[in-house]
Amino acid sequence: MAISGWTRIRGGDEPMHVHSIDIRASNTHQLIMLLKEGLPTDSFDKLKNRLGISDNTLANIIQISKRTLNRRRANGKFRTDESERVLRLAQVYDMAVEVLGSEAKATRWLKKPARGLGGRIPLAYADTAPGANEVIALLGRIDHGIFPG
């Protein structure tokens, strides 16, 4: 399997699609503009449903309080920083699906301790940019048969 176009270094003019939250951009600039405008709050619900986790669990991972989440839902959009965190986790999820071959396998893997992360749970570890990068790197190694999950 090829590693997702979201996780490898890309040129700025390539089309992009984050499948799990159905966000499409024709290039990096358009993606940046979408993030600055704010992702729609339904992207949170799409990701939550795909991961099979509660509002509270996902809100904790993307570091947004339940009260703020409710305000954003009323407004319909996240702020830029919140949008980036939703996008980052969606990218991790999409890569896990691609590498592991199914949504069910990806969801299970993301919720169990991973040897390649020192026994940490990938979903929880991906709550920061460096942690998400480590999860993505581990998925890349798994994809290339270098390191078991």
N, C-alpha and C positions, 0 to 999 in steps of 0.2 A: 504494500500500500504506500502511496505517496503521502508525504507529510502535507498537511493543509497549507494552502496558500497564505492563510492568515499568520502562520507561525514562522515562515521562512522570510528572509529579507527579500523585499519585493521592490519593483520599480513603482514609481508613483502613478503610472498610467494604466495599471491593470485593474480590471473590474474585480470587485470584492463582494462576497456574500457571507454573512454570518447566519447559517442555516437555522440554528436553534432559536434565534429571536427574529428571524426574517428581516434582517437589515441588509440593504443592498446599496452599494456605492460604485460609481463608475471608475473612481480613482481615489487616491489617498486624500487629495484636497477635499473631495466631496464627503468622504468619511469624517474628516476633521470638522467640516461645516455641520454635518449631522450631529456630531457630539456637542459642538458649541450651541446648537439650537436646542439640544436636549433630546435624548431618546424618549420615545413614548413609554409611559409607565406600563403599558401592556407587555413590553419586552421583559419586565420583571416577572410577570405572571407566566409568560411562555417559558422562561427559563426555570422558574420554580416548578412548573408542571413537568417539564422534561426531566428534571433532577429528582422529582418525587419528594420534595422537602417542603416544610412549612414556610409561611411568610416570615416568621421570626428567624428561622435558620438562615434563609437567604439574606434577610435584612442584616443579620449579624455578619455574614460573610462579606457583603458589599459595604458594610460599615455605615448603615443608615438606621436611625431609630424608627421604631414603629410609628411614632407620632409624625415624624418627617415624611415617612413613606405615605401615610394617609394624606398629608398636605400635598405631596407630589401627585398622588392619584387624583385629587380634586382638581389640580392644575393640568394634569394630563402629560406632564413632561418632567424628566429629571434635569438637574443642573449638570453642567459639563463634567465635573469631577465624579459625580454619581454615575453619569452615563458611561464614563470611561471604565469604572469598576464593573458595571453590568456587562459591558462589551468584553472586558478582559476575561471574566468568568465564562461567558458564552463561548469565547474563543477556545478556552481550555476544554470545555465540554465538547465542542465540535471536533477538536483534535482527538480527544479520547474516543469519540464515536468512530472517527475515521481509522484510527490506529487499531482499536480493539474490535471493530467490525459490526457493532450494533449498539443501539441506545441502551439496551438492557445491560450489556457487558460494561459499557462505559459508566453507567450510573453505579453499578456495583463496585467497580474499580475505584471510582472517585470517593466512595464512602468507606473504604477499608484501608487499614494501614498498609503503606507501600514500603517494601524493603529499600527501594531506591531512594526513598525520602527519609531513611532512618526510622522507619516505623510510623511516620506521621501520616495523617489522612489527607490525601491530595486535595479534596474539596476545601477543607479547612486551611490547608497550607497555601492555597491559591488566593487568600484574602489580601495579599499585598502583591505589588508588582514583582519583587524578587522571588517570592514564593511561587507565583504563577509561572514565572520564567523557569524555575526549577522543575515544576510539574510538566511543563511543555518539553523541557530538555529530556526528562525521564521518558516521556511518551516517544520522543524522537529516538532514544536508545532502544526502547522496546520495539519500535517500528523497524529498526535496523537489526534486531536480534542481538543487541549488545548487552542488555541488562534486563533481567526479569522484573515484573512489577511487584 
